[in-house]
Amino acid sequence: MLENKMQTVKSNIKQVFETVKNRVIQEHRPLLILTLLFLVNVFLFKYKMTELYMDFGKEAYLSKAVLDGGVIYKDLLPLFGPFAYLLNAVVMKIFGVHLTVLYLAGALNAYFLMVLLYIISRNFLSKTISTLICIFVLYNCAFVPHLMNYLTPYSYGVVYGMSAVMLSVVLFLNYLKTNNKAPMYLSLLFAGVAAANKYDFFVYGAFVLFYCVFKNRNPKTVALSVLSLAAVPLIITAVLFMQGLTFTEFFNYVVFWLKFASSSDIKDYYTGTFYFSSKYFLIMLKSLGISAVLFAAVFYAAMLFEKIKNAKLKYSAYALLCGGLYYLFYTYNIFVLMCVPNSLTFVVSILLIVKIKDIIKNEAVFFLCASAILVGIKTYFYLLMNQYGRYFLPLLLVSLLVVLFDFYFKEKTKPYLKNTVIIMLVLMSVLRLVVSNELFEVRTAKIQTDTGIVLREGPEAQVYNSIIRTIDLITDKNDTVVALPEAPLINFLTGRKSDTYNYLIPVLVRLYGEQNIINHYKNAAPEAFVILTDENDQGAFCRSWGTGICSWVGQNYRIVQTIKAEKLILILQKI
């Protein structure tokens, strides 16, 4: 009996993979184009997307700290789930401790995400539109000179989690099509993987579980669904406890995280990025208005051009339109407003609600739209393109186009909609590539150590190399160096240990307690501090917050180097 059931499960899983394999074979040409473009960009932008002073350094350092024996929630206090740090530690264990290893891990994940995006899109849209969506995401999300890129991101948890979400969506769409429960369970499993990467994805996991329970009232199916969703988070938790984490430490971390998430400081600090603000809501409406006017203009131009019978004249008209739009976007920076996906969650939600009676009849479309909205629900309908919106954009963009094509445009107007979408996606992809490349062209100066290479502009590279040289001179490999408020990439590149309190923002200082941090530094006695502040910014570290920490460091450490650049950088050694 058990053997028969196991055979059935294996057969169902094999069927899922056969379906994916067949789809890849059928779609080999677009996927080949996307693969070639992706590989070109991997080499073109190598070493050029790494942010020096922001969150990416935390991602690199914490993964290395895990590899060195640090226990998450015990010795290390990340604000995200543990899965990505554990996975990156394993990757570095196998391939070596180097930024290139993390870059390639991010690249492999980004490629996987892009293929999944194409598969999801092809469930609803044409090959051409699906391919262009992926190219748009490639240049507007994956390969961008900003911390929020996909390859060296502010959080590997969000990019690994998004890949898990996308795979979960692919599997669940397969379940809705075939009614085969194997992909349903696998969908829940990967929803659990997403949640283990970043807590925000628990909302999506809960939605998938509710959907499964709603469709399958059988107690056994419900139990297996819950187990599938919880499996990976439970396994990861068990691994942490085996590494030495205690229940008390885990409980204290959960309490701390809840205080952090509910803190009024967080809302003030991140207003305009993922917390609602009437001021930024008006900006969003302005962006929506400009986008709608330009989209409508291109749409009606496409309708007009299609009436031109002379092919050469028609294509000339399209060429002039594209050239004019490109000039407009590039010269007046309308591109920035056009591309901000801060309105997409809002728009998709409204479009879904207006046609809910029709959309809910199509389970696949309803599931796609609801998933896209819930994945980014923490943003309160305000997704900035240059912030967290990049990570949630792919599913939202597909959802928007699916709803427009299937529920808002009649058959006779769909060709004009298609032409409009093609023009906009191509223009915004080309423009983003041009804008990114303009910055990448000046990033030619090398910062290089045994653990990484980063290419930046000359003055910035000179500053960072100077920091590295000084740390090498005044400390040994086993010494602890604390870079504040948030520059642990210095530790990764120099090979120096850091400290539990190596990543500070105002809300964390308040929650940890500034005196507690100082007392900890007294006991830990780091060999050196690197302090980054700004003489011209009243809100900078050491000026409006962290003043007690800076005062204590100044009293107990001597300044060995002062660097005045875009930031004021002080390197201090223990007296």
C-alpha positions, 0 to 999 in steps of 0.5 A: 500500500505504502509502496503504491502511494510512493510510486504515485507521488514519484509519478506525479512529481515526474509529470510536473518536471516533464511538463516544465521540460516540455514547455522549455523545449517549446519556448527554446528560441525566446529563452535562448535570446534571454539567456544570451542577453543575460550572459552578456550582462553578467560579464558587462556589469561584473564588479560594477553593481556592488554598493560599498557602504550600504546593506549589501556589505551586511549580506556578504559579511553575515554569510561569511560569519555563518561560515565561520561558525556564527549562529543566526539569532544568537551571535548574529542579528539579521533583520531577515530570515536565515535561509539566504545566509545559510545558503550563501555560507554553503556556496562560499564553503564550496566555491570560496570566500569571494565577492565573485562567488556571491555575484554569481550566486545572485546571477544564477538566481536572477536567471532562474527568476527570469525563466520562471517569469517567462513561464508564468507570463506565457500562461497568459500572454504571447511570446513577444510580450513575455520576452519583452517583459523579461527584457524589461525586468532584466534591465530595470531590475536585475542589472542596475547600478543601485543597491536594489539590484538582483545580483548584489542586492540589499537582501539575498533573502528577498531575491531568493525568496522571490524566486521561490515565490515565482516557482511556487506560482508556476507550480500552483498554476500547473495544479489549477490546470491539471488538478494534480495535487503533487504540484500543489504540495510543491507550491506550498513547499516553495512558499515555505522556502520564500518565508524562510528567506524573508518574513514578508512572504508569510502572507503569500504562503498563508494565501496559498495555504488558504486557497488549498484548504478552500479547494480541498476540505479533506483532512488528510490533504489539509494536513499535508498542505500545512506540513508542506508549507511549514517543512522548510521553516521547521528544518531551518529552525532545527538546524539553528538549534543544532548549531547552538541557538537556545529557545530563550535566545530565539524568543528574545529575537522574536520579541525584538523583531516584533518591536522593530516591525511595529516601531513608530521610528520605522514608519517615520524612517521609511515613509515614502518607501513602503509606508503610506504618506498622503504626500507621496500618495499625491506623487503617486497619483501624479505619476499615474496621471503622466503614465496614463496620458503617455500610454493613451497617446501611444495607444491612439497613435498606434490606432492611427498608424495602423490605418496607414496602408503604405508599409514604409510610411507606417514604419517611418511613423512608428520610428518617429514616435519611438524617437520622439518618446525616447528623446522626451523620456531621456531629456525630461526624465519622464522615464523615471516617473513612467517606470516607477512601479509605485502605482502598480499594486494600487492599479492592479488592485483597482482593476481586480476589484472592478472586474472581480466577478469576471476575474474570479471565474478565471482561477489562474488569473485571480490567483496570479493577481492576488499573489502579486498584490500579497507578495508586496503587501507590506509596501502599502501600495507604494512601491518605489522603483529605486527601492523595494519595488524592483523586487515585486515588479515582475509579478505585478507587471504580468498581472497588469498586462494580463488583466488589461488584455483579458478583461479591459480591451475588446478584441478589435483594440487588442492589436493596438494595445499590443503595439503600445505595450511593445513600444513602451517596454522596448523604449524603457528597456533601451533607455534604462540600459543607456542610463545604467551604462553611462554610470558603469562607463566611469566605474573603472577604478579597482578596489581589490583584496583577497576576498573581492573586487569592486569597480567604482569611480576613481575618487571613491575607489581611492578612499576605500583602498585607503581605508583598507590599507590603514586597517591592514597596517593597524590591525591583525587578521584576528582583530575585530574592526567595527565599521559604523553605522553600516559598512560591514563590506570593509570587514569582508574585504579586509578579512577582519571580524566585526561585532554583533552591533555592526549595523546601526540605524536610528531605530535599532540604536533606540531598541538596543539601547545606546548605553547597552551598545556602549557597555557591549563595546567596553567588554568586547574591546574591538581593536579599531572603529571606522566611523562614517559621518557627514559634517554637512548633514544634521541627521547623520550618525554622530550628529543627531543619533548615535552621539553617545556611541561616538563620544565613547569611541572618541574617548577610548580610541585615537584617530589614526586617519581622517578622510574627507570625501563625500563622507567624513571617515574616521579610522580609530585605534584602541588607546 
